[in-house]
């Protein structure tokens, strides 16, 4: 409801309640995105305070902020992740295969073609490297789920595939970075594997193990929105430190000019729209609710997992924070495009279902979905609500 805008209009057609697609056009849909506001504030404050947040400062944020922050993010991810969401994904193997191939093969392939053309035209090779790194990141979880919900898509498909895709990203993203950028950047596989193990894998599986304790599991489920807010707050601090490093270096020495940043925002928009078009035209075989879920899972790139992964992959590279710029600037683009695309998709679902889809308060239940103990639609509704709260409260 926050994403669509407060006071969304509802209409009744043939006795079925539908959320009006005009909700997507409301300005209030962006007013409550505190994460975007904090991210912009962190970038602005990083310039006068660059001496505080850079790696060489006395506070040593590389070890006192970034590493503990990454570990806490993945610990909370492990605590909040319901393993049943992954097992449910395997009931539709063809969708899993499509989404996985699109996210980790088609998307990077398209971006590799684009960056090759850009480099031949003299565009910054560092930003091109950042675009490639962004392209191999896993999808979002909260954003893809809530956009699917508000667009009338099949939410269980989005939840299950987004969760599984994020788990795959822990392994696939480092492997693809080393494969695609082996001749561009120097990444020590052994060193990276060790860092990923103690900073990401161990905290994540510790969180999963703690879920076996009923009291901790109940606490994690009950406070999932607060965990999400905490993760995004840590992310804001990491972004602040990254921009402190960027403002402390002479970008012109690396051939990066300030107008490149504006150009990169435009490039992010062009690439994202291209990917969206490709994802949509390649899924005519899916039903409309499934097609929408597949679309939002396939085209999103996570900054919550992506930035910590990038920091660990390029931990010793002085250009690490420049590589992160395309990923940081990608988040607002995919959010805005998703909001505008969602309104049109909701109309398509209403037309294709002929009034058979029930959409009350952003939760879609389509005939054929199982409800109750034998199906887990009940679990999915909880997951949707948590995702909605996550995105509404944390961008």
C-alpha positions in Angstrom: 0.0 0.0 0.0 2.9 2.3 0.7 4.4 1.7 -2.7 1.2 2.2 -4.5 0.4 5.3 -2.6 -1.8 5.9 0.5 -5.5 6.0 -0.3 -5.4 3.7 -3.3 -8.8 3.4 -5.0 -10.6 0.2 -5.1 -13.4 -0.8 -7.5 -15.8 -3.7 -7.7 -16.2 -5.5 -11.0 -18.6 -8.5 -11.1 -18.4 -8.8 -7.4 -14.6 -8.9 -7.3 -12.5 -6.3 -5.6 -9.6 -4.8 -7.6 -7.0 -2.3 -6.6 -7.0 0.6 -9.1 -3.9 0.8 -11.3 -4.0 4.6 -10.9 -2.4 4.1 -7.5 0.9 3.6 -9.2 0.9 7.1 -10.4 0.6 8.7 -7.0 3.5 10.9 -5.8 3.2 9.5 -2.3 4.6 6.2 -3.6 8.1 7.7 -3.5 7.6 10.0 -0.5 8.0 7.1 2.0 11.2 5.7 0.5 13.4 6.6 3.4 16.3 4.5 2.1 16.6 6.5 -1.1 16.6 9.7 1.0 19.2 8.5 3.4 21.3 7.2 0.5 21.3 10.6 -1.1 22.0 12.3 2.3 25.0 9.9 2.8 26.4 10.8 -0.6 26.1 14.5 0.1 27.6 14.3 3.6 30.5 12.2 2.4 32.1 15.1 0.6 32.6 17.4 3.7 33.2 14.4 6.0 35.4 12.4 3.6 38.3 12.4 6.0 36.2 10.5 8.5 34.9 7.6 6.3 37.8 6.9 4.0 39.7 3.6 4.5 42.9 5.5 5.6 41.2 7.4 8.4 41.9 6.7 12.1 38.5 4.9 12.4 39.6 2.3 9.9 36.0 1.8 8.6 37.1 -1.0 6.3 37.5 -3.2 9.4 35.4 -1.5 12.0 32.3 -0.7 9.8 32.2 -2.6 6.5 33.3 -6.1 7.6 31.1 -6.2 10.7 28.3 -4.6 8.7 28.5 -7.2 6.0 28.5 -10.1 8.5 25.5 -8.7 10.4 23.5 -8.2 7.1 24.0 -11.9 6.1 23.4 -13.1 9.7 20.0 -11.3 9.6 19.4 -12.7 6.1 19.9 -16.2 7.5 17.6 -15.5 10.4 14.8 -14.1 8.3 14.9 -16.6 5.4 12.3 -19.3 5.5 13.8 -22.4 3.9 10.4 -23.6 2.8 10.3 -20.7 0.4 13.2 -22.4 -1.5 11.6 -25.9 -1.5 8.4 -24.4 -2.9 10.3 -23.1 -5.9 11.1 -26.6 -7.1 7.4 -27.2 -7.9 7.9 -25.2 -11.1 11.3 -26.2 -12.4 10.8 -24.6 -15.8 10.4 -21.2 -14.2 13.4 -21.7 -12.0 15.5 -22.6 -15.0 14.3 -19.6 -17.0 14.9 -17.1 -14.2 18.3 -18.5 -13.3 19.5 -18.5 -16.9 18.1 -15.0 -17.5 19.6 -13.5 -14.3 23.1 -15.1 -14.5 23.5 -15.6 -18.2 21.3 -13.5 -20.4 21.5 -10.3 -18.4 25.3 -10.4 -18.1 25.6 -11.3 -21.9 23.6 -8.2 -22.8 25.6 -6.0 -20.6 28.9 -7.4 -21.9 27.8 -6.5 -25.4 26.8 -3.0 -24.3 30.0 -2.4 -22.3 32.2 -3.6 -25.2 30.6 -1.0 -27.5 30.9 1.7 -24.8 34.6 1.0 -24.3 35.2 1.1 -28.1 33.7 4.6 -28.0 36.1 5.7 -25.2 33.7 5.4 -22.2 35.3 4.9 -18.8 36.5 1.3 -18.4 36.0 1.5 -14.7 32.3 2.2 -15.1 32.1 -0.5 -17.7 33.6 -2.9 -15.1 31.0 -1.7 -12.6 28.2 -2.4 -15.1 29.4 -5.9 -15.6 29.6 -6.5 -11.8 26.1 -5.1 -11.4 24.8 -7.5 -14.2 25.9 -10.6 -12.3 24.3 -9.7 -9.0 21.2 -11.7 -7.9 17.7 -10.3 -7.9 16.0 -8.3 -5.1 13.7 -10.1 -2.6 11.4 -7.5 -1.1 11.2 -5.2 -4.1 10.5 -7.9 -6.7 7.9 -9.5 -4.3 6.0 -6.3 -3.6 6.0 -5.1 -7.2 4.6 -8.5 -8.2 1.9 -8.2 -5.5 0.9 -4.7 -6.6 0.9 -5.7 -10.3 -1.4 -8.7 -9.8 1.3 -11.3 -10.3 1.6 -14.7 -8.7 3.4 -13.9 -5.5 4.4 -17.4 -4.4 6.4 -17.7 -7.7 8.2 -14.4 -7.0 8.9 -15.2 -3.3 10.3 -18.7 -4.1 12.4 -17.7 -7.1 13.8 -14.5 -5.5 14.8 -16.5 -2.4 16.5 -19.2 -4.4 18.2 -16.7 -6.7 19.7 -14.9 -3.8 21.1 -18.1 -2.4 22.6 -19.0 -5.9 24.1 -15.5 -6.0 26.4 -16.2 -3.1 28.2 -18.7 -5.3 27.4 -17.6 -8.9 28.2 -13.9 -8.6 31.9 -14.3 -7.5 32.3 -17.1 -10.1 30.9 -14.9 -12.9 33.0 -11.9 -11.8 36.2 -14.0 -12.1 35.1 -15.4 -15.4 34.0 -12.2 -17.1 36.6 -9.9 -15.7 39.6 -12.1 -15.4 41.5 -10.0 -17.9 40.3 -6.7 -16.5 40.7 -6.9 -12.8 42.9 -9.0 -10.5 40.9 -11.2 -8.2 42.6 -13.9 -6.1 40.2 -16.8 -6.1 41.6 -18.4 -3.0 41.6 -15.2 -1.1 38.1 -14.3 -2.2 36.8 -17.7 -1.3 38.2 -17.4 2.3 36.7 -13.9 2.7 33.3 -14.9 1.4 33.4 -17.9 3.7 33.9 -16.0 7.0 32.1 -12.8 6.0 29.1 -14.2 4.2 28.6 -17.9 4.3 29.3 -18.6 8.0 27.1 -15.7 9.2 24.3 -16.7 6.8 24.3 -20.4 7.9 24.6 -19.4 11.5 21.4 -17.4 11.1 19.8 -20.5 9.5 21.0 -22.7 12.4 19.6 -20.2 14.9 16.1 -20.6 13.3 16.0 -24.1 14.8 15.5 -22.5 18.2 11.8 -21.7 18.4 12.1 -18.5 20.4 14.7 -17.1 18.1 12.7 -18.1 15.0 9.6 -16.4 16.4 11.5 -13.3 17.2 13.0 -13.2 13.7 9.6 -13.7 12.0 7.9 -11.1 14.2 10.7 -8.5 13.7 11.5 -9.1 10.1 10.6 -5.5 9.0 13.0 -4.2 11.7 15.8 -6.5 10.5 15.2 -5.1 7.0 15.5 -1.5 8.3 18.7 -2.4 10.1 20.2 -4.0 7.0 19.4 -0.9 5.0 20.8 1.4 7.7 24.0 -0.6 7.6 24.0 -0.3 3.8 23.7 3.5 4.1 26.8 3.6 6.3 28.7 1.4 3.7 27.6 3.8 0.9 28.8 6.8 3.0 32.2 5.2 3.4 32.4 4.3 -0.3 31.7 7.9 -1.3 34.2 9.2 1.3 36.8 7.1 -0.6 35.6 8.3 -4.0 35.7 12.0 -2.9 39.2 11.5 -1.5 40.7 10.3 -4.8 41.3 12.3 -7.9 38.9 10.7 -10.3 40.4 12.5 -13.2 43.6 10.5 -12.7 41.6 7.4 -13.7 39.9 9.1 -16.7 36.6 9.5 -14.8 34.9 12.9 -15.1 31.8 14.1 -13.1 29.7 14.1 -16.2 30.3 10.4 -16.5 28.2 9.9 -13.4 25.2 11.6 -15.1 25.8 9.6 -18.2 25.9 6.4 -16.1 22.5 7.1 -14.7 21.1 7.5 -18.2 22.9 4.3 -19.3 21.4 2.4 -16.3 18.0 3.5 -17.5 18.6 2.4 -21.1 20.0 -0.9 -20.1 17.3 -1.6 -17.6 14.5 -0.8 -20.1 16.3 -3.0 -22.7 16.4 -5.9 -20.2 12.8 -5.4 -19.2 11.7 -5.6 -22.9 13.7 -8.7 -23.4 12.3 -10.4 -20.2 8.8 -9.6 -21.3 8.9 -10.7 -24.9 10.6 -13.9 -24.0 7.9 -15.2 -21.7 4.7 -15.5 -23.8 4.5 -19.2 -22.7 3.7 -18.2 -19.1 0.2 -17.3 -17.7 -0.1 -13.6 -17.1 0.2 -13.8 -13.3 3.3 -16.1 -13.6 4.7 -13.8 -16.4 4.6 -10.8 -14.2 6.3 -12.6 -11.3 9.0 -13.9 -13.6 9.4 -10.4 -15.1 10.1 -8.6 -11.7 12.4 -11.3 -10.4 14.4 -11.5 -13.6 15.0 -7.7 -14.2 15.9 -6.6 -10.6 19.4 -6.4 -9.1 19.9 -6.3 -5.4 21.9 -3.6 -3.6 21.4 -5.2 -0.2 23.4 -8.3 -1.1 25.2 -6.8 -4.1 27.2 -4.0 -2.3 28.5 -6.3 0.4 29.5 -8.9 -2.2 31.2 -6.3 -4.3 33.1 -5.0 -1.2 34.4 -8.4 -0.4 35.3 -9.3 -4.0 37.3 -6.1 -4.5 38.3 -5.6 -0.9 42.0 -4.8 -1.7 41.3 -2.9 -5.0 41.6 0.9 -4.6 39.0 1.3 -7.4 36.4 -0.8 -5.6 34.2 2.2 -4.8 34.2 3.4 -8.4 33.1 -0.1 -9.5 30.2 0.2 -7.0 28.8 3.4 -8.5 26.7 1.8 -11.3 25.2 -0.6 -8.7 24.3 2.2 -6.3 22.8 4.3 -9.1 20.8 1.3 -10.4 18.5 1.0 -7.4 16.4 4.2 -8.0 16.1 3.4 -11.7 14.7 -0.1 -11.2 12.3 1.2 -8.5 10.8 3.9 -10.7 10.6 1.7 -13.8 8.9 -1.0 -11.7 6.3 1.4 -10.3 5.3 2.6 -13.8 5.4 -0.8 -15.4 3.2 -2.2 -12.6 0.2 -0.1 -13.4 0.0 -1.4 -16.9 0.6 -5.0 -15.8 -2.3 -4.8 -13.3 -4.6 -3.9 -16.2 -3.3 -6.9 -18.2 -4.0 -9.3 -15.3 -7.5 -7.9 -14.9 -8.1 -8.4 -18.6 -6.6 -11.9 -18.8 -8.3 -13.2 -15.6 -11.7 -11.8 -16.5 -12.4 -10.8 -12.9 -11.3 -14.2 -11.5 -8.3 -12.7 -9.6 -9.1 -11.4 -6.1 -6.8 -8.5 -5.2 -7.5 -7.2 -1.7 -5.0 -4.8 -0.1 -2.3 -5.9 -2.5 -2.6 -9.6 -1.8 -3.5 -11.7 -4.9 -5.2 -15.1 -4.7 -5.8 -16.7 -8.0 -8.0 -19.8 -8.3 -5.7 -22.8 -8.4 -3.5 -21.6 -5.6 -3.7 -23.8 -2.6 -4.7 -22.2 0.7 -3.9 -23.7 4.0 -1.7 -26.5 5.3 -1.6 -28.4 2.0 -0.5 -25.5 0.0 1.3 -22.8 1.9 -0.5 -19.9 0.3 -1.1 -18.9 3.9 2.7 -18.8 4.4 3.1 -16.8 1.2 0.6 -14.2 2.4 2.7 -13.7 5.5 5.8 -13.4 3.3 4.0 -10.9 1.1 3.0 -8.8 4.1 6.6 -8.9 5.4 8.0 -8.0 2.0 5.5 -5.1 1.7 6.6 -3.8 5.1 10.2 -4.3 4.2 9.9 -2.3 1.0 7.7 0.3 2.5 10.0 0.9 5.4 13.4 0.3 3.8 13.2 1.3 0.1 
